[in-house]
Amino acid sequence: MSQIHVIHENPAWLPPLAEAFDRRGLPWTAWDLSSGTFDLAGPPPEGVFYNRMSASSHTRGHRYAAELTAGVLAWLTLHGRRVVNGPRALDLEISKARQYAALEAAGVAVPRTVLVLGEHEAVVDAARRSFGGGPVILKPNRGGKGLGVRLFSGAEALEAHLQSLPADEHPADGLWLLQEHIRAERPVITRAEFVGGRFLYAVEVDTSSGFELCPADVCAVEDAFCPAEAPAPRFRVLEAGIEPELRERLEGFLAANGTEVAGIEFIRGTDGRLLTYDVNTNTNYNPEAEEKAGLAGTDRSGPGAIAAFLGAELAGRLSQAA
């Protein structure tokens, strides 16, 4: 039976998508790639495959789920299966450094970033050389949900943090990123959602109480300038959307990188620069913001738009086979 196959490793993120599929009567199944066995000598099942593998899979005990997914996606591609968010999207999901290179290649500005492999002394030395005594953001190259992202007032605070950091909180791939701290015009960031490679809507996130990088989980991230017990940031769907030029550049970036479903986050600094700092190819949505904007339960919601898009792709495959 030809159906929609959802590739993932975290069942907790599936219910909104499952509800949207079921509401439309779409045939679908979940492929949990936290483990598995695949006979690469045989053909995959028929249907449309939607890759939702997460960069944060290692934090749930699934250290090699992304590597397994890479092999499965290569197998699907070899057999000509329709894959949404295929190998290139997965590659961007698990490496912010490669995200930034691809964004810049598409003409999208990113923050100044330094890539470091080494012990904490090397990270601190790089921070001093590149950012002097000023603030610096530390983040893992392979992260997800904002995990491991910290803002420090200077190299000394960074050094103290790294010296006390347990080994299991180091980056999964061993790579650290040091990034400039962008002072925003207002304490907000914007997250633009795309489905089918096209802009869907944008959410403004109030960061006055702290960083917020995971709309579904509402997980505030500690930093040097905000309290650890800060309340969750607020989300608001922007009626005006985003600037047409930025929309065009971001859609071009997605098309050039084989990515059809994504959330892209950017910030506007006090110096007027608009900088993109994160691409989430395994994107989640904030249900409260969608409800307030009148999007919940419609094809303009995140899950609804994905279900409509994948349903159309499945119908197209079935008509071709008829």
Summary of the structure (lengths in Angstrom):
residues: 322
radius of gyration: 19.8
end to end distance: 13.4
largest distance: 65.9
contacts: 1019
relative contact order: 0.16
helix: 34%
strand: 25%
